[in-house]
């Protein structure tokens, strides 16, 4: 299995839409002034949105969301809107119709997710 690099640029309103979809209305995600007042560079992406992009890279390569059997990630940085996220993945092992994939997500050269591991069913 080959996992192509995934590149996605969240638009400036993504955090507001994602807050509605996820129910996570923490003001660090939706209020620019509040986020700055607590020392952040501005609104930051929801960690689960970033994790979803890691999952997306694996499932698109494996044939669909039903192929994902397991996913674990380590959140290591904050993502921000309007900057490209790059997900890179490497297949570590393929056996009995299952691939174990290592992945990371970077934004502006910094890892925002590291040590991600996905298990996907092939076929």
N, CA, C and O atoms as a GROMACS GRO file, in nm:
protein
  492
    1UNK      N    1   0.085  -0.118   0.000
    1UNK     CA    2   0.000   0.000   0.000
    1UNK      C    3   0.090   0.124   0.000
    1UNK      O    4   0.186   0.131   0.076
    2UNK      N    5   0.057   0.217  -0.083
    2UNK     CA    6   0.127   0.346  -0.089
    2UNK      C    7   0.033   0.451  -0.031
    2UNK      O    8  -0.084   0.457  -0.069
    3UNK      N    9   0.083   0.534   0.060
    3UNK     CA   10   0.000   0.639   0.120
    3UNK      C   11   0.052   0.774   0.069
    3UNK      O   12   0.157   0.820   0.113
    4UNK      N   13  -0.022   0.836  -0.022
    4UNK     CA   14   0.023   0.966  -0.072
    4UNK      C   15   0.020   1.072   0.038
    4UNK      O   16  -0.060   1.065   0.131
    5UNK      N   17   0.107   1.168   0.023
    5UNK     CA   18   0.107   1.282   0.114
    5UNK      C   19  -0.027   1.355   0.102
    5UNK      O   20  -0.077   1.374  -0.008
    6UNK      N   21  -0.083   1.395   0.214
    6UNK     CA   22  -0.208   1.472   0.213
    6UNK      C   23  -0.174   1.616   0.250
    6UNK      O   24  -0.106   1.642   0.349
    7UNK      N   25  -0.222   1.709   0.169
    7UNK     CA   26  -0.204   1.851   0.195
    7UNK      C   27  -0.341   1.915   0.201
    7UNK      O   28  -0.422   1.901   0.110
    8UNK      N   29  -0.367   1.986   0.310
    8UNK     CA   30  -0.495   2.053   0.327
    8UNK      C   31  -0.472   2.187   0.397
    8UNK      O   32  -0.393   2.197   0.491
    9UNK      N   33  -0.541   2.289   0.349
    9UNK     CA   34  -0.530   2.422   0.409
    9UNK      C   35  -0.666   2.458   0.468
    9UNK      O   36  -0.760   2.486   0.394
   10UNK      N   37  -0.675   2.458   0.601
   10UNK     CA   38  -0.802   2.495   0.663
   10UNK      C   39  -0.831   2.643   0.641
   10UNK      O   40  -0.744   2.728   0.661
   11UNK      N   41  -0.953   2.674   0.598
   11UNK     CA   42  -0.986   2.814   0.572
   11UNK      C   43  -1.008   2.889   0.704
   11UNK      O   44  -1.012   2.828   0.811
   12UNK      N   45  -1.023   3.018   0.696
   12UNK     CA   46  -1.031   3.102   0.816
   12UNK      C   47  -1.155   3.075   0.900
   12UNK      O   48  -1.157   3.110   1.018
   13UNK      N   49  -1.257   3.015   0.844
   13UNK     CA   50  -1.382   2.989   0.918
   13UNK      C   51  -1.394   2.844   0.966
   13UNK      O   52  -1.494   2.808   1.028
   14UNK      N   53  -1.296   2.763   0.937
   14UNK     CA   54  -1.304   2.621   0.970
   14UNK      C   55  -1.328   2.598   1.119
   14UNK      O   56  -1.410   2.512   1.155
   15UNK      N   57  -1.261   2.671   1.206
   15UNK     CA   58  -1.276   2.645   1.349
   15UNK      C   59  -1.418   2.673   1.397
   15UNK      O   60  -1.467   2.606   1.488
   16UNK      N   61  -1.484   2.770   1.337
   16UNK     CA   62  -1.622   2.800   1.374
   16UNK      C   63  -1.715   2.687   1.328
   16UNK      O   64  -1.801   2.642   1.403
   17UNK      N   65  -1.697   2.642   1.204
   17UNK     CA   66  -1.778   2.531   1.154
   17UNK      C   67  -1.752   2.404   1.234
   17UNK      O   68  -1.845   2.331   1.268
   18UNK      N   69  -1.625   2.378   1.264
   18UNK     CA   70  -1.591   2.256   1.338
   18UNK      C   71  -1.645   2.263   1.480
   18UNK      O   72  -1.686   2.161   1.536
   19UNK      N   73  -1.647   2.381   1.540
   19UNK     CA   74  -1.705   2.395   1.675
   19UNK      C   75  -1.851   2.352   1.673
   19UNK      O   76  -1.897   2.281   1.763
   20UNK      N   77  -1.924   2.394   1.571
   20UNK     CA   78  -2.064   2.355   1.559
   20UNK      C   79  -2.081   2.206   1.539
   20UNK      O   80  -2.171   2.146   1.598
   21UNK      N   81  -1.996   2.147   1.458
   21UNK     CA   82  -2.007   2.004   1.430
   21UNK      C   83  -1.965   1.919   1.550
   21UNK      O   84  -2.024   1.814   1.576
   22UNK      N   85  -1.864   1.965   1.624
   22UNK     CA   86  -1.810   1.885   1.734
   22UNK      C   87  -1.872   1.917   1.868
   22UNK      O   88  -1.864   1.837   1.962
   23UNK      N   89  -1.933   2.035   1.879
   23UNK     CA   90  -1.985   2.078   2.008
   23UNK      C   91  -1.879   2.139   2.098
   23UNK      O   92  -1.907   2.170   2.213
   24UNK      N   93  -1.756   2.157   2.046
   24UNK     CA   94  -1.646   2.215   2.124
   24UNK      C   95  -1.637   2.364   2.093
   24UNK      O   96  -1.575   2.405   1.995
   25UNK      N   97  -1.699   2.444   2.178
   25UNK     CA   98  -1.704   2.589   2.158
   25UNK      C   99  -1.603   2.662   2.246
   25UNK      O  100  -1.624   2.778   2.281
   26UNK      N  101  -1.495   2.596   2.283
   26UNK     CA  102  -1.390   2.661   2.361
   26UNK      C  103  -1.348   2.788   2.286
   26UNK      O  104  -1.318   2.781   2.167
   27UNK      N  105  -1.345   2.904   2.353
   27UNK     CA  106  -1.316   3.029   2.282
   27UNK      C  107  -1.177   3.036   2.218
   27UNK      O  108  -1.154   3.122   2.133
   28UNK      N  109  -1.084   2.948   2.256
   28UNK     CA  110  -0.954   2.950   2.188
   28UNK      C  111  -0.967   2.908   2.042
   28UNK      O  112  -0.878   2.934   1.961
   29UNK      N  113  -1.079   2.844   2.009
   29UNK     CA  114  -1.102   2.800   1.872
   29UNK      C  115  -1.188   2.897   1.790
   29UNK      O  116  -1.184   2.894   1.667
   30UNK      N  117  -1.264   2.982   1.856
   30UNK     CA  118  -1.360   3.064   1.781
   30UNK      C  119  -1.349   3.214   1.804
   30UNK      O  120  -1.408   3.292   1.729
   31UNK      N  121  -1.274   3.258   1.906
   31UNK     CA  122  -1.266   3.400   1.940
   31UNK      C  123  -1.120   3.446   1.931
   31UNK      O  124  -1.039   3.416   2.019
   32UNK      N  125  -1.090   3.517   1.825
   32UNK     CA  126  -0.953   3.563   1.799
   32UNK      C  127  -0.896   3.643   1.917
   32UNK      O  128  -0.784   3.619   1.961
   33UNK      N  129  -0.973   3.738   1.967
   33UNK     CA  130  -0.925   3.823   2.077
   33UNK      C  131  -0.902   3.742   2.204
   33UNK      O  132  -0.801   3.762   2.272
   34UNK      N  133  -0.993   3.651   2.236
   34UNK     CA  134  -0.974   3.568   2.355
   34UNK      C  135  -0.848   3.484   2.341
   34UNK      O  136  -0.768   3.475   2.434
   35UNK      N  137  -0.830   3.422   2.226
   35UNK     CA  138  -0.713   3.336   2.204
   35UNK      C  139  -0.585   3.415   2.226
   35UNK      O  140  -0.492   3.367   2.290
   36UNK      N  141  -0.579   3.536   2.174
   36UNK     CA  142  -0.460   3.620   2.193
   36UNK      C  143  -0.443   3.659   2.340
   36UNK      O  144  -0.331   3.668   2.389
   37UNK      N  145  -0.554   3.681   2.409
   37UNK     CA  146  -0.546   3.723   2.549
   37UNK      C  147  -0.488   3.615   2.640
   37UNK      O  148  -0.439   3.645   2.749
   38UNK      N  149  -0.494   3.490   2.597
   38UNK     CA  150  -0.437   3.381   2.677
   38UNK      C  151  -0.303   3.334   2.621
   38UNK      O  152  -0.255   3.226   2.655
   39UNK      N  153  -0.242   3.417   2.535
   39UNK     CA  154  -0.106   3.390   2.488
   39UNK      C  155  -0.094   3.309   2.362
   39UNK      O  156   0.017   3.269   2.325
   40UNK      N  157  -0.204   3.283   2.295
   40UNK     CA  158  -0.197   3.208   2.169
   40UNK      C  159  -0.177   3.306   2.053
   40UNK      O  160  -0.203   3.425   2.067
   41UNK      N  161  -0.130   3.256   1.939
   41UNK     CA  162  -0.108   3.344   1.823
   41UNK      C  163  -0.238   3.392   1.759
   41UNK      O  164  -0.236   3.480   1.672
   42UNK      N  165  -0.348   3.337   1.799
   42UNK     CA  166  -0.481   3.362   1.743
   42UNK      C  167  -0.560   3.234   1.762
   42UNK      O  168  -0.519   3.146   1.837
   43UNK      N  169  -0.674   3.224   1.694
   43UNK     CA  170  -0.755   3.101   1.704
   43UNK      C  171  -0.671   2.982   1.661
   43UNK      O  172  -0.593   2.990   1.566
   44UNK      N  173  -0.688   2.871   1.732
   44UNK     CA  174  -0.615   2.750   1.695
   44UNK      C  175  -0.714   2.642   1.652
   44UNK      O  176  -0.830   2.642   1.692
   45UNK      N  177  -0.665   2.551   1.571
   45UNK     CA  178  -0.748   2.440   1.523
   45UNK      C  179  -0.780   2.344   1.638
   45UNK      O  180  -0.703   2.330   1.732
   46UNK      N  181  -0.893   2.280   1.628
   46UNK     CA  182  -0.927   2.172   1.720
   46UNK      C  183  -0.830   2.056   1.694
   46UNK      O  184  -0.804   2.021   1.579
   47UNK      N  185  -0.776   1.999   1.799
   47UNK     CA  186  -0.686   1.886   1.784
   47UNK      C  187  -0.750   1.771   1.710
   47UNK      O  188  -0.685   1.702   1.631
   48UNK      N  189  -0.879   1.748   1.736
   48UNK     CA  190  -0.946   1.636   1.670
   48UNK      C  191  -0.964   1.660   1.521
   48UNK      O  192  -0.972   1.564   1.444
   49UNK      N  193  -0.970   1.786   1.478
   49UNK     CA  194  -0.973   1.814   1.334
   49UNK      C  195  -0.840   1.768   1.272
   49UNK      O  196  -0.839   1.703   1.167
   50UNK      N  197  -0.732   1.802   1.337
   50UNK     CA  198  -0.600   1.764   1.286
   50UNK      C  199  -0.585   1.613   1.284
   50UNK      O  200  -0.532   1.555   1.189
   51UNK      N  201  -0.632   1.548   1.391
   51UNK     CA  202  -0.627   1.402   1.394
   51UNK      C  203  -0.711   1.343   1.281
   51UNK      O  204  -0.673   1.242   1.221
   52UNK      N  205  -0.823   1.405   1.252
   52UNK     CA  206  -0.908   1.357   1.143
   52UNK      C  207  -0.836   1.363   1.009
   52UNK      O  208  -0.861   1.279   0.922
   53UNK      N  209  -0.748   1.460   0.990
   53UNK     CA  210  -0.673   1.468   0.866
   53UNK      C  211  -0.573   1.353   0.855
   53UNK      O  212  -0.548   1.301   0.746
   54UNK      N  213  -0.515   1.313   0.968
   54UNK     CA  214  -0.427   1.196   0.970
   54UNK      C  215  -0.508   1.071   0.932
   54UNK      O  216  -0.463   0.990   0.851
   55UNK      N  217  -0.625   1.057   0.990
   55UNK     CA  218  -0.712   0.942   0.957
   55UNK      C  219  -0.750   0.947   0.810
   55UNK      O  220  -0.750   0.844   0.742
   56UNK      N  221  -0.783   1.065   0.761
   56UNK     CA  222  -0.825   1.080   0.621
   56UNK      C  223  -0.717   1.033   0.525
   56UNK      O  224  -0.746   0.965   0.426
   57UNK      N  225  -0.591   1.069   0.553
   57UNK     CA  226  -0.481   1.026   0.465
   57UNK      C  227  -0.476   0.874   0.455
   57UNK      O  228  -0.454   0.819   0.348
   58UNK      N  229  -0.497   0.807   0.569
   58UNK     CA  230  -0.488   0.661   0.570
   58UNK      C  231  -0.607   0.597   0.500
   58UNK      O  232  -0.591   0.504   0.421
   59UNK      N  233  -0.726   0.648   0.529
   59UNK     CA  234  -0.846   0.585   0.473
   59UNK      C  235  -0.860   0.610   0.324
   59UNK      O  236  -0.911   0.525   0.252
   60UNK      N  237  -0.815   0.726   0.276
   60UNK     CA  238  -0.819   0.750   0.132
   60UNK      C  239  -0.726   0.654   0.060
   60UNK      O  240  -0.758   0.608  -0.050
   61UNK      N  241  -0.612   0.623   0.121
   61UNK     CA  242  -0.517   0.529   0.058
   61UNK      C  243  -0.567   0.386   0.065
   61UNK      O  244  -0.538   0.305  -0.024
   62UNK      N  245  -0.641   0.352   0.171
   62UNK     CA  246  -0.683   0.213   0.192
   62UNK      C  247  -0.820   0.182   0.132
   62UNK      O  248  -0.861   0.066   0.133
   63UNK      N  249  -0.891   0.282   0.081
   63UNK     CA  250  -1.017   0.253   0.014
   63UNK      C  251  -1.143   0.302   0.081
   63UNK      O  252  -1.252   0.271   0.034
   64UNK      N  253  -1.133   0.377   0.189
   64UNK     CA  254  -1.252   0.433   0.252
   64UNK      C  255  -1.246   0.428   0.403
   64UNK      O  256  -1.162   0.358   0.460
   65UNK      N  257  -1.334   0.502   0.468
   65UNK     CA  258  -1.331   0.512   0.614
   65UNK      C  259  -1.354   0.379   0.686
   65UNK      O  260  -1.308   0.361   0.799
   66UNK      N  261  -1.424   0.288   0.621
   66UNK     CA  262  -1.448   0.159   0.686
   66UNK      C  263  -1.321   0.076   0.700
   66UNK      O  264  -1.321  -0.024   0.772
   67UNK      N  265  -1.214   0.115   0.634
   67UNK     CA  266  -1.088   0.041   0.642
   67UNK      C  267  -1.010   0.070   0.770
   67UNK      O  268  -0.923  -0.009   0.808
   68UNK      N  269  -1.038   0.181   0.837
   68UNK     CA  270  -0.963   0.218   0.957
   68UNK      C  271  -1.004   0.131   1.074
   68UNK      O  272  -1.120   0.131   1.116
   69UNK      N  273  -0.908   0.057   1.127
   69UNK     CA  274  -0.936  -0.031   1.241
   69UNK      C  275  -0.888   0.030   1.371
   69UNK      O  276  -0.947   0.004   1.477
   70UNK      N  277  -0.783   0.110   1.366
   70UNK     CA  278  -0.727   0.169   1.488
   70UNK      C  279  -0.645   0.291   1.449
   70UNK      O  280  -0.582   0.294   1.344
   71UNK      N  281  -0.646   0.392   1.536
   71UNK     CA  282  -0.565   0.512   1.515
   71UNK      C  283  -0.522   0.566   1.650
   71UNK      O  284  -0.605   0.582   1.740
   72UNK      N  285  -0.395   0.592   1.664
   72UNK     CA  286  -0.346   0.661   1.784
   72UNK      C  287  -0.254   0.772   1.738
   72UNK      O  288  -0.181   0.758   1.640
   73UNK      N  289  -0.256   0.883   1.810
   73UNK     CA  290  -0.172   0.998   1.776
   73UNK      C  291  -0.120   1.062   1.903
   73UNK      O  292  -0.173   1.040   2.011
   74UNK      N  293  -0.014   1.140   1.889
   74UNK     CA  294   0.035   1.226   1.996
   74UNK      C  295   0.024   1.369   1.948
   74UNK      O  296   0.085   1.407   1.848
   75UNK      N  297  -0.055   1.449   2.019
   75UNK     CA  298  -0.068   1.591   1.985
   75UNK      C  299   0.058   1.661   2.035
   75UNK      O  300   0.093   1.650   2.152
   76UNK      N  301   0.126   1.734   1.946
   76UNK     CA  302   0.253   1.793   1.981
   76UNK      C  303   0.265   1.941   1.947
   76UNK      O  304   0.370   2.001   1.970
   77UNK      N  305   0.161   2.000   1.895
   77UNK     CA  306   0.167   2.142   1.861
   77UNK      C  307   0.029   2.192   1.827
   77UNK      O  308  -0.067   2.115   1.818
   78UNK      N  309   0.022   2.321   1.807
   78UNK     CA  310  -0.106   2.384   1.774
   78UNK      C  311  -0.110   2.418   1.626
   78UNK      O  312  -0.017   2.478   1.572
   79UNK      N  313  -0.218   2.379   1.562
   79UNK     CA  314  -0.240   2.418   1.424
   79UNK      C  315  -0.322   2.545   1.419
   79UNK      O  316  -0.400   2.574   1.510
   80UNK      N  317  -0.305   2.621   1.312
   80UNK     CA  318  -0.380   2.745   1.295
   80UNK      C  319  -0.447   2.745   1.158
   80UNK      O  320  -0.401   2.678   1.065
   81UNK      N  321  -0.558   2.820   1.147
   81UNK     CA  322  -0.624   2.830   1.017
   81UNK      C  323  -0.536   2.900   0.914
   81UNK      O  324  -0.444   2.975   0.948
   82UNK      N  325  -0.564   2.874   0.788
   82UNK     CA  326  -0.504   2.940   0.672
   82UNK      C  327  -0.356   2.907   0.651
   82UNK      O  328  -0.286   2.979   0.579
   83UNK      N  329  -0.309   2.800   0.712
   83UNK     CA  330  -0.175   2.750   0.684
   83UNK      C  331  -0.185   2.602   0.652
   83UNK      O  332  -0.255   2.526   0.720
   84UNK      N  333  -0.115   2.562   0.549
   84UNK     CA  334  -0.125   2.425   0.500
   84UNK      C  335  -0.078   2.323   0.605
   84UNK      O  336   0.024   2.342   0.671
   85UNK      N  337  -0.154   2.216   0.617
   85UNK     CA  338  -0.116   2.099   0.697
   85UNK      C  339  -0.071   1.992   0.599
   85UNK      O  340  -0.137   1.966   0.499
   86UNK      N  341   0.042   1.930   0.630
   86UNK     CA  342   0.094   1.822   0.548
   86UNK      C  343   0.099   1.695   0.633
   86UNK      O  344   0.163   1.692   0.738
   87UNK      N  345   0.031   1.590   0.585
   87UNK     CA  346   0.033   1.462   0.654
   87UNK      C  347   0.120   1.368   0.571
   87UNK      O  348   0.094   1.346   0.452
   88UNK      N  349   0.223   1.314   0.635
   88UNK     CA  350   0.313   1.218   0.569
   88UNK      C  351   0.300   1.084   0.640
   88UNK      O  352   0.294   1.077   0.763
   89UNK      N  353   0.296   0.980   0.561
   89UNK     CA  354   0.273   0.846   0.615
   89UNK      C  355   0.369   0.747   0.551
   89UNK      O  356   0.406   0.760   0.435
   90UNK      N  357   0.407   0.648   0.630
   90UNK     CA  358   0.495   0.541   0.584
   90UNK      C  359   0.439   0.407   0.631
   90UNK      O  360   0.412   0.389   0.750
   91UNK      N  361   0.422   0.315   0.540
   91UNK     CA  362   0.376   0.181   0.578
   91UNK      C  363   0.492   0.108   0.644
   91UNK      O  364   0.597   0.087   0.584
   92UNK      N  365   0.471   0.071   0.768
   92UNK     CA  366   0.573  -0.002   0.843
   92UNK      C  367   0.565  -0.151   0.819
   92UNK      O  368   0.667  -0.220   0.814
   93UNK      N  369   0.441  -0.202   0.804
   93UNK     CA  370   0.422  -0.347   0.792
   93UNK      C  371   0.291  -0.375   0.720
   93UNK      O  372   0.192  -0.306   0.739
   94UNK      N  373   0.292  -0.477   0.637
   94UNK     CA  374   0.170  -0.529   0.574
   94UNK      C  375   0.168  -0.679   0.597
   94UNK      O  376   0.264  -0.750   0.568
   95UNK      N  377   0.054  -0.726   0.651
   95UNK     CA  378   0.043  -0.869   0.677
   95UNK      C  379  -0.103  -0.907   0.690
   95UNK      O  380  -0.181  -0.837   0.754
   96UNK      N  381  -0.139  -1.017   0.628
   96UNK     CA  382  -0.276  -1.073   0.639
   96UNK      C  383  -0.383  -0.970   0.607
   96UNK      O  384  -0.486  -0.965   0.674
   97UNK      N  385  -0.360  -0.887   0.505
   97UNK     CA  386  -0.460  -0.790   0.463
   97UNK      C  387  -0.472  -0.668   0.551
   97UNK      O  388  -0.570  -0.594   0.542
   98UNK      N  389  -0.373  -0.645   0.637
   98UNK     CA  390  -0.374  -0.530   0.727
   98UNK      C  391  -0.240  -0.458   0.714
   98UNK      O  392  -0.135  -0.521   0.707
   99UNK      N  393  -0.245  -0.325   0.711
   99UNK     CA  394  -0.123  -0.243   0.708
   99UNK      C  395  -0.113  -0.163   0.837
   99UNK      O  396  -0.212  -0.110   0.887
  100UNK      N  397   0.007  -0.156   0.889
  100UNK     CA  398   0.038  -0.068   1.002
  100UNK      C  399   0.114   0.050   0.944
  100UNK      O  400   0.217   0.034   0.879
  101UNK      N  401   0.062   0.170   0.967
  101UNK     CA  402   0.115   0.290   0.904
  101UNK      C  403   0.158   0.390   1.012
  101UNK      O  404   0.082   0.418   1.105
  102UNK      N  405   0.278   0.443   0.998
  102UNK     CA  406   0.327   0.552   1.083
  102UNK      C  407   0.302   0.683   1.012
  102UNK      O  408   0.321   0.693   0.890
  103UNK      N  409   0.261   0.785   1.087
  103UNK     CA  410   0.228   0.913   1.023
  103UNK      C  411   0.263   1.030   1.114
  103UNK      O  412   0.280   1.014   1.235
  104UNK      N  413   0.271   1.147   1.053
  104UNK     CA  414   0.286   1.271   1.126
  104UNK      C  415   0.218   1.381   1.047
  104UNK      O  416   0.202   1.372   0.926
  105UNK      N  417   0.179   1.487   1.119
  105UNK     CA  418   0.118   1.604   1.055
  105UNK      C  419   0.202   1.725   1.092
  105UNK      O  420   0.234   1.746   1.209
  106UNK      N  421   0.236   1.804   0.991
  106UNK     CA  422   0.318   1.923   1.012
  106UNK      C  423   0.248   2.045   0.956
  106UNK      O  424   0.169   2.037   0.862
  107UNK      N  425   0.279   2.158   1.017
  107UNK     CA  426   0.230   2.286   0.967
  107UNK      C  427   0.344   2.384   0.983
  107UNK      O  428   0.399   2.400   1.092
  108UNK      N  429   0.379   2.451   0.875
  108UNK     CA  430   0.490   2.548   0.876
  108UNK      C  431   0.619   2.487   0.930
  108UNK      O  432   0.695   2.553   1.001
  109UNK      N  433   0.642   2.360   0.896
  109UNK     CA  434   0.766   2.294   0.935
  109UNK      C  435   0.770   2.240   1.076
  109UNK      O  436   0.870   2.181   1.116
  110UNK      N  437   0.663   2.257   1.153
  110UNK     CA  438   0.657   2.206   1.290
  110UNK      C  439   0.555   2.094   1.300
  110UNK      O  440   0.446   2.101   1.242
  111UNK      N  441   0.592   1.990   1.373
  111UNK     CA  442   0.500   1.877   1.393
  111UNK      C  443   0.387   1.921   1.485
  111UNK      O  444   0.411   1.973   1.594
  112UNK      N  445   0.264   1.899   1.442
  112UNK     CA  446   0.149   1.921   1.529
  112UNK      C  447   0.089   1.788   1.574
  112UNK      O  448   0.017   1.782   1.673
  113UNK      N  449   0.119   1.683   1.501
  113UNK     CA  450   0.091   1.545   1.544
  113UNK      C  451   0.214   1.463   1.510
  113UNK      O  452   0.264   1.466   1.398
  114UNK      N  453   0.261   1.389   1.610
  114UNK     CA  454   0.375   1.299   1.590
  114UNK      C  455   0.338   1.160   1.637
  114UNK      O  456   0.238   1.140   1.706
  115UNK      N  457   0.420   1.065   1.598
  115UNK     CA  458   0.405   0.927   1.644
  115UNK      C  459   0.263   0.873   1.624
  115UNK      O  460   0.212   0.800   1.709
  116UNK      N  461   0.203   0.909   1.514
  116UNK     CA  462   0.071   0.855   1.483
  116UNK      C  463   0.088   0.714   1.427
  116UNK      O  464   0.183   0.685   1.354
  117UNK      N  465  -0.004   0.629   1.462
  117UNK     CA  466  -0.003   0.491   1.410
  117UNK      C  467  -0.145   0.453   1.373
  117UNK      O  468  -0.238   0.464   1.454
  118UNK      N  469  -0.160   0.408   1.252
  118UNK     CA  470  -0.290   0.363   1.203
  118UNK      C  471  -0.282   0.217   1.163
  118UNK      O  472  -0.179   0.169   1.114
  119UNK      N  473  -0.391   0.147   1.185
  119UNK     CA  474  -0.405   0.012   1.137
  119UNK      C  475  -0.522   0.012   1.041
  119UNK      O  476  -0.635   0.043   1.079
  120UNK      N  477  -0.495  -0.024   0.916
  120UNK     CA  478  -0.600  -0.023   0.815
  120UNK      C  479  -0.610  -0.160   0.748
  120UNK      O  480  -0.511  -0.229   0.725
  121UNK      N  481  -0.733  -0.196   0.718
  121UNK     CA  482  -0.761  -0.318   0.646
  121UNK      C  483  -0.745  -0.289   0.497
  121UNK      O  484  -0.799  -0.190   0.447
  122UNK      N  485  -0.674  -0.372   0.429
  122UNK     CA  486  -0.650  -0.354   0.285
  122UNK      C  487  -0.756  -0.429   0.206
  122UNK      O  488  -0.809  -0.531   0.250
  123UNK      N  489  -0.784  -0.376   0.090
  123UNK     CA  490  -0.873  -0.454   0.006
  123UNK      C  491  -0.982  -0.378  -0.045
  123UNK      O  492  -1.066  -0.432  -0.118
   0.00000   0.00000   0.00000
